[in-house]
Amino acid sequence: MGDISKDINSRFKNDKIKALINIKFTANWIHSHENEFFRPYGISPQQYNILRILRGAGEAIKVQTIKDRMIDRAPNATRLMDKLCDKKLIERIRCDHDRRVVYISISEEGLKLLKTIDHNDKLDFLENLTEEEATILSSLLDKLR
């Protein structure tokens, strides 16, 4: 099991500061693992998030709705969707009565990719937590926000 004090060779003023540093360190660690995990699929974690949102929606939704639902609300969401569109993983649909409005839907190819990713268990570090621990961790993070 890791220890943030040893991992970054540091001492902390109190446990709250230690927890904050641990959250930031762990977030970066997870981000690095996600990048490695998604690289063979040719997508980024943010692009995966867009595909996941579209699959969950079950129908075409507005670009702004996708941006609102994203975990990482990066200003480059349109560029991320451009790349997904180029890879034929999503489709753009212009609104008939307002050409400024664009709807996005996941393609069959996008659904197939998600199915493949769903069956891969390389994010096995999640297995370090029990379901009960995961619930507690999630509740504590919600409380922090």
N, C-alpha and C positions, 0 to 999 in steps of 0.2 A: 504494500500500500504506500502511496506517495505521501510526502510531507512537504508542504510548500516552503517551510523554513529551510529544509535541506535542499530542495529542488533549486531554489534561487539563492541559497547561502545568505540568508538575511534574518534579522530579528524584527519584531514588530512592537509598536508602542502598546497595543492592546489587541484583544481578540477580534474586535470589530474591524480594525484596519487589516489584520491578518485575513479575515474572511473576504474583505473587499479585494485585496491583492490576489487571493486564491481564486475568486470568481473571474477576475480579469485574465489571470494566467491560464485557468482551465478553459475559458472561452477561446483563447488563442490556440490552445492545444487541440481542442475539438475542431476548430476551423481548419487547422493544418491536416488533421486526420480526414475530415470531409473532403478537402481538396484532393488528397491522394485517392480516396475512395471513388470519387466521381470522374477522375481523369480518364480511366479506361473507357468510360461511356461517352466521352467527348462533350460533357456538360459540366457546368460549375454548380456548386451548392445552391446559388441563387436561381439558376435556370431550373434545377430540380424542384425548387420551391414553387416556381411558376407552374410547372407541369403538374405538381401535386394539387395546387389550388384549382387548376382547370379540371382535373379528374374529379375532385370533390364537388365542384359546382354542377357537374353533370350536364351542363349546357353552355353555350357561348355566353361570355360575360364581358362587360366593358373593361377596357384597359385600366381605367381608374379604379375599378373594383379590385382588380388584381394587385395594383400598387398598394391599395389600402390593406389588403390581406397579407402582404409579404412580411416575412419575419425580419429580413434585412431591407429596410425601406430605402434602398439606394436610389439616387436620382437617375441612374442609368437603366431603369427597368425597360424602357422602350428599346434601347440597344440590345439588351438581353433577349427581348422578344424578337427583334430582328434576326438575331443569330438562330434562335429556335425555329423561326419561320424558314430561314435558309436551309436548315437541316430537315425541313418537312415534318417537324415534331408538333407544330401548331399551325393554325390557319387563321388568317385575318378575314373578317367579314364587315364590309362597310354597311352602315345603317342606310336604308333606302330613303328615309325622309329627312335625315340630317347627315350629310357626308362628313361632318367633323367627327362624328361618333364612330368608333371602331370597336367591334366585338372580336373576341379571341376565343377559339375553341381548340381543344386538343385533338390531334389527328390520330388515326389508327396506329401510325408509326410511333407516336408519342406514348400511347397507351401500352404498346408492346414494350417499349423501352422501360417504362415504369414497372411493368410486370417482371421484367428481367432484374431490375434493381431490387425490387421487393424480395426476390428469392435469394439475394446475396446477403450474407451475414458478416461481412467484413467490419462492420461497426460493432465488433464483439465487445468493446470496452463497456457497452451498456449492460452486459451480462454481469458486471461487477456489482450491480445494484439489484436488490430484490424489488419486487413490485411495491412492497410497503415502503422501502427506502426511497424509491422513485416518487411515490406519492408525497412523502414528507419533504423531499428536496423540492419538488414542484411547488408545494404549498409555501415553503420558506422563500423561494424566489418570487412567488406572487406577492407575498407579504412585503418583501423588500421593495418591489415596484409600487 
